[in-house]
């Protein structure tokens, strides 16, 4: 019986091989049509040197295409406000930056109905979703100043060989961002003007944080593998990478405007660009994340590691080295630190979070009126 069974299996297997070979022969002259998939990449890898050569060669075209789109939609000029400054003194940019269709003014648009604007095609393109600098692939992309500082401090290189960051530096938040703590408002900026990394976090914060907060900060500056930054042949850094840390994007608990794509939609061409939000004030927030309504910063932290780091693809995450954080200790400790990141002090605000009319400028009061009024 056993030998007969084995013989039957052998005959069946041989028949299957013949069938596959026959189909392959018939199919060899037919162009293969790509099929959309929920998964990011096929199983077969491209040779890394071939990938590096091909995508590096495409980089100038990627840059030209993205900057043409930005310049078509926006005024990217450097026009600093003489009065509005960030914590360290970097000027806030002024003026309306969205460009209008030719021959149309803001006054004309304000007098038109939404239907008229839609029918006549006059909706300003600058209010449409902004594509990722390389929308065909996505992934984390960092400003040059952030790349340089992280490499200087830690030796890690966050430079991708296939794409560069797109928004000009003068339109970005100040670097490095100041860090204010709800627990120690008496200390002011506790970063001492430095970018907090694995190289200096202990020296800067030992004696200021409690043990859980300090451990949480350690994890926030520890690099873990990510979709484009990893040690496999399917990476976007010339050398194998240890990965990225939470604070590479949420720089000093604020933001450096590093960009990515939301991992919650497919196919690739309809995924949304997301720019890194600040973590300041998460102690009073109740919803987190892009279209995900995460209820706590613990949810947000865990989700980033499990999904956002690898574009929501658990198969690829396993291949590239996903690091699953323990909810009861590690995620909790990370949240302990994130929840004491405070907003910069603002002497013009009263205890209700509104501007004090005796201190604020007319432009600021008008902005508040629009924000809480028509702007909602």
C-alpha positions in Angstrom: 0.0 0.0 0.0 2.8 2.4 1.0 4.8 1.8 -2.2 1.6 2.1 -4.3 0.8 5.4 -2.6 4.3 6.8 -3.2 4.1 5.7 -6.8 0.8 7.6 -7.2 2.3 10.7 -5.7 5.4 10.5 -8.0 3.2 10.2 -11.1 1.1 13.2 -9.9 4.1 15.3 -9.2 5.6 14.5 -12.6 2.3 15.5 -14.3 2.3 18.8 -12.4 5.9 19.6 -13.5 5.0 18.8 -17.2 1.9 21.0 -16.9 3.9 23.9 -15.5 6.6 23.6 -18.1 3.9 23.5 -20.8 2.3 26.6 -19.5 5.6 28.4 -19.3 6.4 27.5 -22.9 3.0 28.7 -24.0 3.4 31.9 -22.0 6.9 32.8 -23.0 5.9 34.9 -25.9 3.2 36.8 -24.0 3.9 40.1 -22.2 3.3 39.7 -18.5 0.8 42.3 -17.1 1.6 43.5 -13.6 -1.1 42.8 -11.1 -1.7 45.2 -8.2 -1.0 43.7 -4.8 -1.6 44.6 -1.2 2.0 43.7 -0.5 4.8 46.2 -1.1 7.4 44.1 -2.9 7.7 40.8 -4.8 9.5 37.9 -3.1 12.4 38.0 -5.6 15.0 40.7 -4.7 16.8 42.9 -7.2 20.6 42.8 -6.9 21.5 45.7 -4.6 24.2 47.2 -6.9 21.7 47.1 -9.8 19.1 48.8 -7.6 21.5 51.4 -6.3 22.7 52.2 -9.9 19.2 52.4 -11.3 17.5 54.5 -8.6 20.5 56.8 -8.1 20.4 57.6 -11.8 16.7 58.5 -11.5 17.2 60.8 -8.5 17.8 64.1 -10.5 14.5 63.6 -12.4 12.6 62.8 -9.2 13.9 66.1 -7.7 13.1 68.1 -10.8 9.6 66.8 -11.0 8.8 67.4 -7.4 10.3 71.0 -7.3 8.4 71.9 -10.4 5.2 70.8 -8.7 6.0 72.8 -5.6 6.9 76.0 -7.5 3.8 75.7 -9.6 1.6 75.5 -6.5 3.4 77.7 -3.9 5.5 80.8 -3.4 8.6 79.4 -1.8 10.4 82.7 -1.4 12.2 83.6 1.8 10.1 86.4 3.5 10.7 86.4 7.2 8.3 88.2 9.5 10.2 91.0 11.4 8.4 90.2 14.7 7.3 86.6 14.9 10.2 84.3 16.0 10.6 80.7 17.1 12.1 79.8 20.5 15.7 80.2 19.3 15.0 83.2 17.2 14.4 81.7 13.7 11.9 84.0 12.0 8.5 82.7 11.1 7.8 83.1 7.4 5.0 85.5 6.4 2.5 86.0 3.6 0.1 83.8 1.7 2.1 81.1 -0.1 -0.6 79.3 -2.2 -0.7 80.5 -5.8 -4.0 81.2 -7.5 -5.0 80.3 -11.1 -4.1 83.0 -13.6 -6.4 86.0 -13.6 -8.2 85.1 -10.3 -7.9 87.0 -7.0 -8.8 85.9 -3.5 -11.5 88.4 -3.4 -13.1 86.9 -6.5 -12.9 83.4 -5.1 -14.5 84.5 -1.8 -17.5 85.8 -3.7 -18.0 82.5 -5.6 -19.9 79.4 -4.5 -18.1 76.2 -4.0 -19.9 74.7 -7.0 -18.8 77.6 -9.2 -15.2 77.1 -8.2 -15.4 73.4 -8.9 -17.1 73.7 -12.3 -14.7 76.4 -13.4 -11.7 74.5 -12.2 -10.5 77.4 -10.0 -9.7 75.6 -6.8 -6.1 76.5 -5.8 -3.9 73.5 -6.4 -1.9 74.4 -3.2 -4.8 73.2 -1.1 -4.7 69.8 -2.7 -2.8 66.9 -1.0 0.9 67.4 -1.5 2.6 64.3 -3.0 5.6 62.7 -1.3 8.9 63.7 -2.8 8.9 60.2 -4.4 5.3 59.2 -4.3 5.9 56.0 -6.3 7.6 54.5 -3.3 7.3 56.8 -0.3 9.3 56.1 2.9 11.0 58.4 5.4 12.9 61.3 3.9 14.8 63.7 6.1 16.0 67.4 5.7 19.7 67.8 5.0 20.5 69.6 8.3 19.0 66.7 10.3 20.9 64.1 8.2 24.2 66.0 8.8 23.7 66.3 12.6 22.7 62.7 13.2 25.6 61.5 11.2 28.0 63.8 13.1 26.7 62.6 16.5 26.0 58.9 15.9 27.7 57.9 12.6 24.3 56.8 11.2 23.6 58.1 7.7 19.9 59.0 7.0 20.7 60.1 3.4 18.7 58.1 0.8 20.4 57.5 -2.6 17.1 57.7 -4.5 15.4 60.9 -3.2 16.1 64.2 -1.4 13.9 66.2 0.9 11.9 68.9 -1.0 10.8 71.8 1.2 13.3 74.7 1.5 15.0 75.1 4.9 13.6 78.6 5.6 10.1 77.2 5.6 10.9 74.5 8.1 10.8 74.6 12.0 13.9 75.8 13.8 16.7 73.2 14.3 17.3 72.0 16.9 14.0 72.5 18.6 13.9 73.5 22.2 12.5 71.0 24.8 10.2 72.2 27.6 9.0 69.8 30.3 5.6 70.1 32.1 7.4 68.7 35.2 10.2 71.2 35.2 9.1 74.6 33.8 11.7 76.2 36.0 14.5 74.8 33.7 13.3 76.3 30.5 14.9 74.6 27.4 16.5 71.4 28.8 18.0 70.4 25.4 20.8 73.1 25.9 20.6 73.9 22.2 21.5 70.3 21.2 19.9 67.7 19.1 19.1 64.8 21.5 20.4 61.5 20.3 21.8 58.3 21.7 25.1 60.0 22.1 24.0 62.7 24.6 20.6 61.9 26.1 22.0 60.5 29.3 24.3 63.4 30.0 21.5 65.9 29.3 18.7 64.3 31.2 20.1 62.2 34.0 19.0 63.9 37.3 16.1 65.7 35.5 13.9 62.7 34.6 12.7 59.8 36.7 14.0 56.3 35.9 11.0 55.3 33.7 11.1 58.6 31.8 14.9 58.2 31.2 14.4 54.7 29.9 11.6 55.8 27.7 13.9 58.5 26.2 16.6 55.9 25.6 14.2 53.9 23.5 13.0 57.0 21.7 16.6 57.7 20.5 17.5 54.1 19.8 17.5 53.2 16.0 15.4 50.3 14.8 15.1 48.9 11.3 12.6 50.6 8.9 11.4 50.0 5.4 14.1 52.1 3.7 16.7 52.0 6.5 17.8 48.4 7.2 20.4 45.8 6.6 18.9 43.9 3.7 19.6 44.3 0.0 16.2 46.1 -0.3 17.2 49.3 1.4 17.6 52.9 0.3 20.9 53.8 1.9 24.3 53.0 0.3 25.6 51.2 3.3 23.6 48.8 5.5 21.7 50.8 8.1 20.9 50.2 11.8 17.6 52.0 11.1 16.0 55.2 12.4 14.9 56.3 15.8 11.6 57.9 16.9 13.5 61.2 17.5 15.0 61.2 14.0 11.6 62.4 12.9 10.1 63.7 16.1 13.3 65.7 16.6 13.7 66.8 20.2 10.1 65.8 20.8 9.0 68.4 18.2 9.4 68.0 14.4 12.0 68.7 11.7 9.3 68.2 9.0 10.6 64.8 8.0 8.0 63.2 5.6 6.6 59.8 5.1 3.4 58.2 3.7 0.4 56.9 5.7 0.5 53.1 5.7 -3.3 52.7 6.0 -4.3 52.8 2.3 -3.3 50.9 -0.9 -2.5 50.9 -3.8 0.6 52.9 -3.6 -0.5 55.8 -5.9 -3.3 56.9 -3.5 -1.3 56.8 -0.3 -1.2 60.2 1.5 1.9 62.1 2.4 2.3 62.8 6.1 4.7 65.3 7.7 6.0 64.4 11.2 3.9 66.1 13.9 5.3 67.5 17.1 4.9 65.5 20.3 4.5 68.6 22.4 1.3 68.6 24.4 0.3 65.0 23.9 -0.6 64.9 27.6 -3.7 66.8 26.7 -4.5 65.2 23.4 -7.1 62.4 23.0 -6.6 61.3 19.4 -3.4 60.4 17.6 -2.2 59.4 14.1 -3.3 59.7 10.5 -6.9 58.6 10.0 -6.5 56.1 12.8 -8.1 57.7 15.9 -5.6 56.1 18.3 -6.7 56.9 21.8 -3.5 57.2 23.6 0.2 58.0 22.9 0.9 54.4 23.9 -1.3 53.3 21.0 0.5 55.7 18.7 4.0 54.5 19.8 3.1 50.8 19.4 1.5 51.4 16.0 4.6 53.3 14.7 6.8 50.3 15.5 4.4 47.6 14.3 3.1 49.3 11.1 4.2 52.8 10.1 7.9 51.8 10.2 7.2 49.2 7.4 4.4 50.9 5.5 1.9 48.6 7.2 3.3 45.4 5.6 3.9 42.8 8.3 5.5 40.4 5.8 8.2 42.9 4.8 8.6 43.9 8.5 9.6 40.4 9.4 12.2 40.3 6.6 13.8 43.6 7.5 13.9 43.3 11.3 10.8 44.6 13.0 11.3 45.4 16.7 8.1 44.6 18.7 8.1 46.7 21.8 6.7 45.3 25.1 3.5 47.2 25.8 3.7 46.9 29.6 7.2 48.2 30.0 8.9 49.7 27.0 5.9 51.4 25.3 4.7 52.6 28.7 8.1 54.1 29.5 8.3 55.8 26.1 4.9 57.3 26.7 6.0 58.5 30.2 8.5 60.8 28.5 6.4 61.9 25.6 3.6 63.0 27.9 5.8 65.6 29.7 6.8 67.4 26.5 5.4 70.9 26.9 4.5 73.7 24.5 7.0 76.7 24.4 6.1 79.3 27.0 3.9 82.1 25.6 3.5 85.2 27.8 0.8 86.6 25.6 -1.6 83.8 26.4 -3.9 83.9 29.4 -4.8 80.9 31.6 -7.6 80.1 29.1 -5.3 79.7 26.2 -6.5 83.0 24.5 -4.4 86.1 23.7 -4.2 88.8 26.3 -5.5 92.0 24.4 -3.1 94.2 26.4 0.0 92.2 25.1 -1.0 90.9 21.6 -0.5 92.8 18.4 -3.5 93.7 16.2 -2.4 91.1 13.6 -2.3 88.4 16.2 -5.7 89.2 17.6 -7.2 89.2 14.1 -5.6 85.8 13.5 -7.2 84.5 16.6 -10.5 85.9 15.5 -10.3 84.1 12.2 -9.0 80.9 13.8 -11.9 80.5 16.2 -14.4 82.1 13.9 -14.7 81.5 10.2 -11.6 79.2 10.2 -13.0 77.0 12.9 
